[in-house]
Structure formats: structure tokens, C-alpha cells
């Protein structure tokens, strides 16, 4: 028995050494693969999984006040404009793939006043905690001092602006996506391609492309304003686009994964909560890996050398 175990361990070790040698060869021959590997090393060295778990906690605390505000808004528009109501529900579906259909919209609409007050207070407190955690994590992944962003009150003021910016961008993203889809359908009707396979493909691609633009802007602002980097925004742009593309791909696959989680009888009444936690953790991991990828770009690393670094930049 001991000989069998020793033989299996020897084969495992030989296979491991072969794999390591192969990866080293590929890294030497493929610069893009070497960059992915360096980003993964940075992610692991900075305990990216633990950072994502911490950010998930803060995001989860912020989720309910944010949802309360959305519910309050939905409550006010439900009897005013069906179109506006549809836009808000669409926003929930976009950013809660596979989960939004578990929410009782009509019941939500009846609690608009209390939800609005709770949401404003809770979002101000929990949201700032989430941005602070995000900032410290991104700075850490950038090899910056996580707590070296500058004066406490100025930092909190910037965090509040970031929070407001994110909310505004999410609203604009959903509105632009909806308008683009509507205009695309009208254009196809005008040229007589409505109902064709080519037209269907165009409609399907229009919304994600618009969302991709807004998500790229969001990640670009997060990486340039929260990281403390001295690199020009053009050098950070590729990382922001990587995160935005990853987010859109993640939404596609997450809709299936989270719907299965929410329908799992094992989780019962906790199904939506478990699904939200999984989704937030996936997005956090993506955000931090893309940050590590951006921070390990040669142009970014050159700009952020100690001779050029500004410890008060944020």
C-alpha cells in the first residue's frame, strides 16, 4: 500500500513540475499570458479573495438601504407612469440577475414612505462604509498604503461623491439602454428588418453595448480616483474595459447560477439572500482581479514607482 501511495505521489509531483515548466514556457512566449499570471500573483499576494469577502459584507449591508430607496421610488411611480415603473424593474433585473423576479413589486410599492426614510439614512452610513472598503482594497492591490488616502474628512467627502456618481451612472445606464433598444426597434421597423434574424441580433447586442460603455466609465473612475495611481487614465482604460466586459459576461452566466440558487429548496426563505451574497462576491472578485491586472501593467507600474508616487493621491 505504501508503495502505491509513493508511486501516486511521485506521479503527481512529476505532473506538477511538468505543468509548472509548461506555464513558464508559455509566460515567456506569450506576453498577454504572462500579464494574466502576474495579475493573479498580485491578487493572491494581496489576499484578493479575503478582500472580496470583506467588500461583500459591506455591499450586503448597503444592499438593503439601497433596495429600500428603490422600493420607495417604485412606490411613488407605480401609480404615475407604467413606463417609469418598467424602467425601474428593468434596472433591478439588470443588476440582480435571476433574483429580481423573486420580489413582490406591488407589496413593495405600499411601503414607500418608511422605506424612503430608512433607505436615505442607511445608505448614507452603509454606502460610505462600502466605498471606504473598496478604496482601501484597490489601493492595497495597487501597492499603495490602504490608509494613506489623505485627510479623513476630505476622503469621506470624495467617497460620498463616488457613491452619488455610481447611483447616477446606474440610472443613466438603464435609461440609455432602454432608449437604445427602443430606437433600434423603431429603426428596424423603418427599414423593414423588424422580425428578421439580423434585426434580432442587432436588438440583442444593442443593450449590452450601451451598458458596456457606462460600466467602463464606472470602473475607470473607480480605478483612477480610488487607487492613488499616478498613471494617465489612458493607461488605466484597458483595465476598466476588462472589468466592464467581465461584468457583462458575469451577468449572463450569473442569471442561470443565481436562479438555480434561488430555486433551491435547501435555502428555502433565505434563497434570495444567498443569491445576493453569491452575486456580490463574484462581482467583488472580478473588480479586484481587474484592478490587479491594471496595476501590473508596465506603464502603470512605471508611473507608480516610489520616485513618482504621491501618497496623498486618491
N, C-alpha and C positions, 0 to 999 in steps of 0.2 A: 504493500500500500504506500509505504514511504517513497519507494522508487517511482511509483506512478505520479505521486504529488510532485516529486522533484522534477520529473520529466515535463509535467504540465507547467510548472513554474519556469523551467528553462525555455520552453517554447514561448511562453508569454513574454519573458524578458527579451528573447530574440525578436519577437514580433514588435515589441515596443521600441527596441533600438532601430529596427528597420523603418518603422513609421517615423521616428524622430529624424533619422537620416534623410528620408524622403521629403519631409516637411522642410528641413534645412535646405535641401537642394531646390525645392520649389520657391522658397523665400529668396534664394539667391538669384533665381532666374525670372521670377515674377514680382516686380516692384509692388504691384497692387496687392498681391497676396502677403508680401512682407509687411505692408502697411496695416492690413487687417490683423496680422499676428501681433504687431506692436501695439495696436489699439487694444487687443484682447489682453495683452500682458499689463498694460496700464490699467485697464478695467479691473483685472484681478488684483493687482498690487494695491490699488486704492479701495479694495473691498466693495466693488461696484454692486454686488448682489445685496450686501448689507445696507448700502446707501439707498438702493431702490426700495428695500423693505421699510426703511425709516421714512422715505418720501411717501410711500404708500399709506403709512399710518397718518401722516399729516393730510394727505389728499382725501383719505376716508373721512377724517374729521371735518374737512371743508366741504365734502360732498353734500351732506345733509342741509347745511345752511344755504348752499347754492341751489339745491333742489327746492328748498322752501321758497326762495326768491322766484324760481322758475314757476313753481306752483301758483304763487301769488299773482305773477304776471299772467299766467294762463287763466286764473280765476277772473281777472278783470277783462280779458279779451274774449273769453268764451261766449259771452252774450253780445259782443260788439261786432266781431269780424271772424267769420269762419275761416277765411283765408289766413289771417294772422294766427289763429289757433293752429291751423295745419302747419304753418311755418315753425311754430314753437315745438310742436310734437315732432316734426321732422328733425329739428335740432337735437332733441332728446334721443331720437333713433340713431342719428349720426354719431353721437359721442357716447352712446350706451348701446353698442351693437348687440342685438339678441336679448336685451333686458328691458328696453323701453315699453314693449308690449305687455309687460307684467304690471304696469302701473295703471291704476284706475283714474282716468282723466277727470271724469265727472265728479267723483268724490273729492279729488284734489281741488277742483275749482270752487268747492263750497267752503274751503278753509283759507281763503286768500288773505284776509286781514291779519290774522295771527301768524300765518306763515311768513308774511312780508316783514313784520317786526322781528321775528326770530331770525329770519334769514339775514337781514341787514346787520344785526348785532353779531350773530355767529360767524358770518362771512368775514367781517372785519377782523375778528380775532383769529379764527382758524385759517383764513386765507393768508394772512400775513405770516403765520407760522409755516405754512406750506411753502411760500416764496422764500422765506429765510432758509428752510431746509434745502430747497432746490439750489439756492445761491451758494450755500456752503459746500454742497456736494459737487457742483460744477467747478467751483474754484479748486476743490481738492483734486478732482480729475485733471485739472489744468496745471497741477503742481504749484498752485498758489496757496497762500495761507487762508484756510476756510473762514477764519475770523478776522481777516485783515482788510475788510471792505471799506473801512473808514469810520467816520463819526456815526454813533448809534442812531441819532435822530435823522440824519441825512439818509442813512441806509434804509431806515423804516419808511421814510418818505418815498425813496426810489422803489422800494418793494410795493408800496401802495400804488404807485404809478404803473408798475409792471402788472399788478393784479387788475387794474382798470383796463389796461391795454389788452390783456388776454380776453377779458369779457367782451370788450368792443370788437376785437378781431373775430371771436367766435360768432357773434351776432352778424357781423358783416359777411363772414364766410357762408353762413347758412342762407342769408338773404341773396348774396351773389350767386350761389349755387342754384337756388330756386329760380331766380330770374333767368339765369343762363339756360337752364333746362326748358323753361317756358319759351324763351326766344328761339332756342334750337328747334323746338317742335313747330313753332309758327313759321320758321324759315323752311323747314322741310315740307310743310303744307303748301307754302308759296311756290316751291319749285317742283311740287308733285312727287316728292320722295317719301311722304309720310306712309308708314307701314312697310316700307322696303327693308331688306336686311341691312343695307348700308346705312340707312337712316336710323335704324335701331341701334347699330353700333355707335353711331355718332352721338345719339342721345345718352347712351350708357357711359361714353367716355367724357362727355362734356362736364358733368358734375364733378367727377374726381379730379379733372384737370384744374378746375377753378379752386377746389378745396386744396389741391397741391400747392397752388400759388400762395394762398393765405397761410397754410401750415408752414411753408418755407419761411415766410416773413416772421411768423411767430418764433420758430426755432432760431432764426438768425438774430432776432432781438435778444432772446434768452442767452445765446452763446456769446454775443458781443457785449451785452450790458451786465451780465451776472458773473462772467468768468474772470474778469480783471485782465483780459488779454490786451496786448499792445498791437496785435495783428490787425491789418486792414480788413474791413468787412468782406472784401472780395475773396480773401483767403479763408474766411470762415463760411462763405456761402455754400461750398460743396458739402460741408458737414451738415449745414442746415437742410439742404436738399435731400441728403441721405436720410436724415431723420424724418423729413416730411414724406418721402416715398415709403420708408419703412412703416410709418404710421398708417398710410392708406392701405398698404398690404396687410398690416396687422388688423385693421378694421374688417377687412374681407374675411380673414380666417377666424377672427375672434367672434364674429357673428354666429358661426357654427359652433365654436367651442363653448361660448357663454350660454347659448340657447340650450345646449345639452346639459350644462351645469345647472341652469335654472330649472330645467325639467326633471332633474334627478330627484327621485323621491327620498333619497338618503338625506338630502339637505332640507327637505320639507319647507317650513316657513322661512328658513334662512337662505333660500336659494338665490334671491336677488342680491343679498348682502355678499354672499360668497362670490357670485359672479362679478360684482363691482370690485371686490378686492383683487380677484384674478386679473381683471382688465387693467386696473390701476397699476398693478405690479408689472405687467407686461409693458405698458407704456413707459413706466419709470425706467425699466431696464433698457428699453430702446433708446430713450433720451440720454441715458448715461453712456451707453456704448458709443452712440453717435458723437457725444461730447469727447470721449476718449479718442475716437478716430480723428476728430477735428484737431484736438490738442496735440496729436502726434504727427500732424502734417509738418513737413520740413520747414515751410515758410512760416508757419505759426510758431514752431519751436524756436526758429531763429529770432523772430520778433519778441519772444518772451524769455530770452536769455537774461540772466541776472543783471547784465550791464544796461539792458533796456527796460527792465520791468519796473512798473510803478506800483508799489504796494497799496496805494490808496485808490487805484482804478477799480471801477465796479461796473 
